[in-house]
């Protein structure tokens, strides 16, 4: 069997021996598959006889194949005609294919750039020698839209048909924009290019994918490709930045809570990361025994997407409750119902709170700074206290209207008095809020850091009044 070519049709006599007996077998190999072919069209300058094999690029079959016309083309006909071909292999399998024969002294299609739309008669001609006898009949001008349009050229009293392909032949232009990204972040190639100029839509792609994992500078190669397939290569600089800066935890302060009373350790704590923006903070309060009076440690931790971690600690003072939150909220709601209306904005309500607290209290210079709830109650009912009382009342009222708040303390030096106020956020950034009275007078409502610093510079020495640890708090807007 190994001597028989199974790829060739034919009849073979085979002798088979089995169990001492011999058999004569007839093996016939048949070809039942029709031939396959790759066809090409023919475009002639002038008429001549064309053999059918000239339309064939390649034939695939197990045997030899003959090619013939089903109907002989008219080789003298100017223009384009279909040509039907018949392929027959040596086993009699047949297949039919169709090609095109074009006889013309003009090219079938010429390309014209849509940007300049310049029409050149010579570009239609296959032979330059025909130019003196050639005249463009139509069109007289190039259409303004992309597409294929018919054209006619007269040469020696014969009209030849052609086509104009109005296309984009001009490569796109653009200006590169260097980019900076965090390590392992990715950006689209289009971010590197601006002011793209082209008659058609342009796509921007990386010629080679940048390495967004490698810190430092690298050259990025970009390809601008328009709808006409025209390409422009540009180079820009990519800077990959490694994030080693831990997030900043703001607003962590020693706090006072009450036995068996609900507590929010995260209230007033805000975390901002140079890469991720505002992120969450986790609190470890496992050391706090809220059933027993005492001072305990609370640990605040924040980790950014790069794995950088910050930690801050605060003291948590657990006290016996002298006034309940229910009592405070009832007092606050009664007052808020008098000084605010439901249609007020958060900022407008905060202003009414500022006005009420500022005018309601008489400054006596004393307060219990270990118990803000008691001081808020004392301020409302007795209308006396110091800056901590103003702070405590503001804390109560601002919480009831849903304002985001953060406690701020003066950064004191030996012999200096303590002072308390708020940073508040009504949706447009953090601003300073201090309802306490001032000498000289200051309306300390929604002030910026710069405005607070300016007042401190005018009052006392060493910017004493509103000196605070700015590393522990978010910055305010400039205005």
Secondary structure, 3 states (H helix, E strand, C coil): CCCCCCCCCEEEEEEEEECCEEEEEEEEECCCCCCEEEECCEEECCCCCCCHHHHEEEEECCCCEEEEECCCCCCCCCEEEEEEEEEEECCCCEEEEEEEEEECCECCCEEEECCCCCCCHHHHECCHHHHHHEEEEECCCCCCCCEEEEEEEEECCEEEEEEEEEECCCCCEEEECCEEEECCCCCCHHHHEEEEECCCCEEEEECCCCCCCCCEEEEEEEEEEECCCCEEEEEEEEEEECCCCCCEEECCCCEEEECCCCCCCCCCCEEEECCCEEECCEEECCCCCCCCCEEEEEEEEEECCCCCEEEEEEEEEEECCCCCHHHHHHHHHHHHHHHCCCCCCHHHHHHHHHHHHHHHCEECCCCCCCCHHHHHHHHHHHCEECHHHHHHHHHHHHHHCCCEEEEEECCCCCCCCCCEEEEEECCCCEEEECCCCCCCCCCCEEECHHHHHHHHHHCCCCCCCCCCCHHHCCCCCCC
